[in-house]
Amino acid sequence: MGKFDGKVVVITGGTSGIGLASAQQFVREGAYVFITGRRQRELDEAVALIGRNVTGVQGDISKLDDLDRLFDTVKQEKGHLDILFANAGLGSFLPLPDITEQQYATTFDVNVKGTIFTVQKALPLFPDQKGSIILTGSTAGSTGLPAFSVYGASKAAIRQLVRSWIVEMKGTELRMNVVSPGSVVTPAYTELFGEALDPFLEQSKQDIPLGRVGEMDEIANAVLFLASEESSYVNGIELFVDGGVAQV
């Protein structure tokens, strides 16, 4: 018997990295998972890898029509939602003199606008306003990293949204929390850093109190905790899963 038997989960950005690792863990624990991704080929590969109890819905969370199609699919296939992991996001490096309007718009349209409307459009599917919503933040929202200010600002916004939303949802049993990973090797990291990845990871190991970078399953473990009844009195927190780097 799984911890999430009969539960319905939506994970945006579920085709790789932390989203995919979380989807695999939810399914192993008995849940039915809907995952999204922008690229159909990667979405199909993720669905095949998960293997069962999964539906892939292609879409970009910054496009409201795509979000409508996602939640219409959930409603038609399952009728309700128990857990939302609003995980999709992106980032790029540009120092202050080089920041462009396009970089700002792309980052905030996905990370902030996309997350806001993902949560908004999911709300009617939670029966009796009961369930768990987890948003992906980042240590970059609390610490400084050169050339990563736009991304960090977008993740700081995620943290603040949850502070306000839990007050708005007062009196319901709908919990909202943020999981904020530190340095974790994912396909997105490889794409972001390119040839600079290995030097970055070596430097990270020196900065992280635990002396190593994280694994995708370690972040997924935290997501499942925040989604489970084990965290039934946990609401509005930012859970850093970063080896301690944001605390020093």
Buried (B, 14 or more C-beta within 10 A) or exposed (E): EEBBEEBBBBBBBBBBBBBBBBBBBBBBBBBBBBBBBBEEEBBBBBBEEBEEBBBBBBBBBBBBEBBEBBBEBBEEEBEBBBBBBBBBBBBBBBEEEEBEEEBBEBBBBBBBBBBBBBBEBBBEBBEEEEBBBBBBBBBBBBBEEEEBBBBBBBBBBBBEBBEEBBEEBEEBEBBBBBBBBBBBBBEBBEEBBEEEBEEBBEEBBEBBEEEEBBBBEBBBBBBBBBBBEEBEEBBBBBBBBBBEBBEE
